[in-house]
Amino acid sequence: MKAMYGVVLYTEGMAICEDDWEDLWCAEMPEEFVTEGDGIEIDGLTPLEDLPIEQQTRIKNELDELPEVYLDVLRNYGGKEKFNLS
């Protein structure tokens, strides 16, 4: 069985996933193939720290702007439609 991790953010043409140790992984893909909160296989994903430092910083800043309760829903329950940001 392959490890699946939830997408917590889609930005800069990449799905950003978080593993059980809160490490971030990314995969380039079209937005129409990404649903925040859904799991994708981690095999073949790129560790966030392999991206240029400026891009890492932008992505981490975007994640920091999201409410923790929203991230908790994505991490544990899947699907951003289960949480209303308004």
Salt bridges, closest charged atoms under 4 A:
GLU12 OE2 - ARG58 NE 2.81
GLU18 OE1 - ARG75 NE 2.36
GLU36 OE1 - LYS80 NZ 3.64
GLU41 OE1 - LYS2 NZ 3.89
ASP43 OD2 - LYS2 NZ 3.83
GLU68 OE2 - ARG75 NH1 2.75
